């Protein structure tokens, strides 16, 4: 059966293609910011390919009736596709996974004991490590997708990521309605309990969209230190949110 579409009603496939073409520049921008977050052996072309898959998937799944901007929806899909590709490679060794689990558990236990997020020295001591070894471990896990604000909390949180549940203070996007949710309020409260430098790193990276080099210049520390602060802040948040959802 032949189907015809008027000038004002393009074919669905044509509409999806237009969405993809119009937002290709965004893919390049997202990839540029995510290069420091993925393992060094993952080629930029591989990252770009995964990002394009995410954009196409976003165009296919986008529903205007949800009241969400396509750019917002697509960016989450693009980042998710890149992290999915990283996970498929299973580059994170069993030994390092175990260390990451120990770190998360140590932070959780210390938070329960002190009623606050523990200092770096506290976590290092709990893990029977000196501070330099602890910093080295933070640097090793800094690329892992599971310590990103774009990772989902868990099944009980309806598959939403940390970032999707944070309020955009200046945005007019309909997604800001999430601000009223209990989960959003909890995450905002947990962010306030991070150290000043950890909060700055999170704010500059996720809200101001600066890269690690630019943040390092702002805080006058090394890029490696920024990676450590980023990892530690997100591990703290994940440990706290897992405890809350449990």
C-alpha positions in Angstrom: 0.0 0.0 0.0 1.4 3.4 -1.0 1.6 6.1 1.6 1.9 9.8 0.9 2.9 12.6 3.3 2.1 16.3 2.9 4.8 18.9 3.0 3.8 19.8 6.6 3.8 16.1 7.7 7.1 14.5 6.9 7.5 10.7 7.0 8.4 9.5 10.4 11.8 8.2 9.2 12.5 11.6 7.6 11.7 13.3 10.9 14.1 11.0 12.7 16.8 11.7 10.1 16.4 15.4 10.6 16.7 15.1 14.4 20.0 13.1 13.9 21.5 15.5 11.3 20.5 18.6 13.4 22.1 17.3 16.5 25.4 15.9 15.1 27.4 18.8 16.5 26.2 17.9 19.9 27.7 14.4 19.5 31.1 15.9 18.9 30.8 18.1 22.0 29.7 15.2 24.3 32.5 13.0 23.0 35.1 15.7 23.6 34.0 16.0 27.2 33.8 12.2 27.8 37.2 11.3 26.4 38.8 11.7 29.9 36.1 9.4 31.4 36.8 6.3 29.3 39.8 4.0 29.3 42.8 5.2 27.3 42.8 2.1 25.0 39.3 2.9 23.8 39.9 4.8 20.5 38.2 8.1 19.9 36.6 6.6 16.8 35.0 3.9 19.0 33.7 6.5 21.3 32.3 8.5 18.4 30.6 5.4 17.0 29.0 4.6 20.3 27.8 8.2 20.6 26.2 8.1 17.1 24.4 4.9 18.1 23.1 6.7 21.1 21.9 9.7 19.0 20.1 7.4 16.6 18.5 5.5 19.4 17.3 8.8 20.9 15.7 9.8 17.6 13.9 6.5 17.5 12.7 6.6 21.1 11.9 10.4 21.5 8.4 11.2 22.5 7.5 14.9 22.3 4.4 14.4 24.4 6.7 13.8 27.4 7.5 17.5 27.5 11.2 17.0 27.4 13.6 18.7 25.0 15.2 16.4 22.4 18.6 17.7 23.2 18.3 16.8 26.8 16.9 13.4 26.1 19.5 12.7 23.4 22.5 13.7 25.6 21.5 11.2 28.2 21.2 8.5 25.5 24.5 9.4 24.0 26.4 9.2 27.3 24.6 6.0 28.2 25.6 4.4 24.9 29.3 5.3 25.4 29.3 3.9 28.9 27.5 0.7 27.6 30.3 0.3 25.1 32.9 0.7 27.9 31.1 -2.0 30.0 31.0 -4.4 27.0 34.8 -4.2 26.8 34.9 -5.3 30.5 38.2 -3.5 30.9 37.9 -3.1 34.6 39.9 -6.0 36.2 38.4 -8.2 38.9 41.1 -7.0 41.3 40.2 -3.4 40.7 36.5 -4.1 41.0 37.1 -5.6 44.4 39.1 -2.6 45.5 36.3 -0.3 44.2 33.7 -2.4 46.2 35.9 -2.2 49.3 36.2 1.6 48.9 32.4 2.0 48.6 31.8 -0.2 51.6 34.4 1.6 53.7 32.8 5.0 52.9 29.4 3.6 53.8 30.5 2.2 57.1 32.4 5.3 58.1 29.4 7.5 57.1 27.2 5.4 59.4 29.8 5.7 62.2 30.4 9.4 62.0 27.1 10.6 60.7 28.9 12.5 57.9 31.0 11.8 54.8 34.4 10.6 55.9 37.6 12.4 55.0 40.2 10.9 52.6 42.5 10.0 55.6 39.6 8.2 57.3 38.9 6.1 54.2 42.6 5.4 53.6 43.0 4.2 57.2 39.9 2.0 57.0 41.3 0.4 53.9 44.7 0.0 55.5 46.4 2.2 52.9 48.5 5.3 53.2 47.1 8.5 51.6 49.3 8.2 48.5 48.1 4.7 47.8 44.5 5.8 48.3 44.9 8.7 45.9 46.4 6.3 43.4 43.4 4.0 43.7 41.1 6.9 43.2 43.0 7.7 40.0 42.6 4.1 38.8 38.8 4.1 39.2 38.2 7.6 37.9 37.3 6.4 34.4 34.8 3.8 35.5 31.3 4.4 34.2 29.9 3.2 37.5 31.2 6.3 39.3 29.5 8.7 37.0 26.5 10.9 37.6 25.1 9.4 34.4 24.9 5.9 35.9 21.5 4.7 37.1 21.0 4.5 40.9 19.5 1.0 40.8 16.3 -0.7 39.9 14.4 0.7 42.8 15.1 4.2 41.5 13.2 3.5 38.3 16.4 3.4 36.4 17.0 7.2 36.6 20.5 8.5 36.9 22.0 10.8 39.5 22.1 13.6 37.0 18.5 13.2 35.8 17.4 13.7 39.4 19.3 16.9 40.0 17.5 20.2 39.6 18.7 22.7 37.0 18.6 25.9 39.0 18.5 28.1 35.9 16.7 25.8 33.4 13.2 26.2 32.1 13.2 22.7 30.8 10.1 20.7 31.9 12.5 18.3 33.5 13.0 20.8 36.3 9.6 19.6 37.6 11.7 16.7 39.0 13.0 19.1 41.6 9.9 18.5 43.7 10.6 14.8 43.9 11.9 13.2 47.1 14.8 11.7 45.3 16.0 15.0 43.9 15.8 16.5 47.4 17.9 13.7 48.8 20.6 14.0 46.2 20.8 17.7 46.7 21.1 17.3 50.4 23.9 14.7 49.9 25.7 17.1 47.6 25.8 19.7 50.3 27.6 17.3 52.6 30.5 16.9 50.2 33.7 18.8 50.8 33.9 22.3 49.2 36.3 21.1 46.5 34.2 18.0 45.7 31.1 20.2 45.2 33.1 22.6 43.0 34.3 19.8 40.8 30.8 18.4 40.4 29.3 21.8 39.7 32.0 22.9 37.2 32.0 19.6 35.4 28.2 18.8 35.2 26.7 22.2 35.3 29.3 24.6 33.8 30.5 21.8 31.4 34.2 22.5 31.9 36.7 19.7 31.2 39.2 18.4 33.7 42.0 20.6 32.4 39.8 23.7 32.8 38.7 22.7 36.3 42.3 22.1 37.3 43.2 25.6 36.3 40.3 27.0 38.2 41.1 25.2 41.4 44.9 25.5 40.8 45.5 21.7 41.2 46.6 19.0 38.8 44.3 17.2 36.4 45.0 14.0 38.3 43.8 15.6 41.5 40.6 16.6 39.8 40.0 13.0 38.7 40.5 11.9 42.3 38.1 14.4 43.7 35.5 13.5 41.0 35.8 9.8 41.8 35.6 10.2 45.5 32.6 12.6 45.4 30.6 10.2 43.2 31.5 7.1 45.2 30.3 8.9 48.3 27.0 9.8 46.6 26.5 6.3 45.2 27.2 4.7 48.6 24.7 7.1 50.3 22.0 6.7 47.7 22.3 2.9 47.8 21.9 3.0 51.5 18.8 5.2 51.2 17.2 3.0 48.5 18.0 -0.1 50.6 
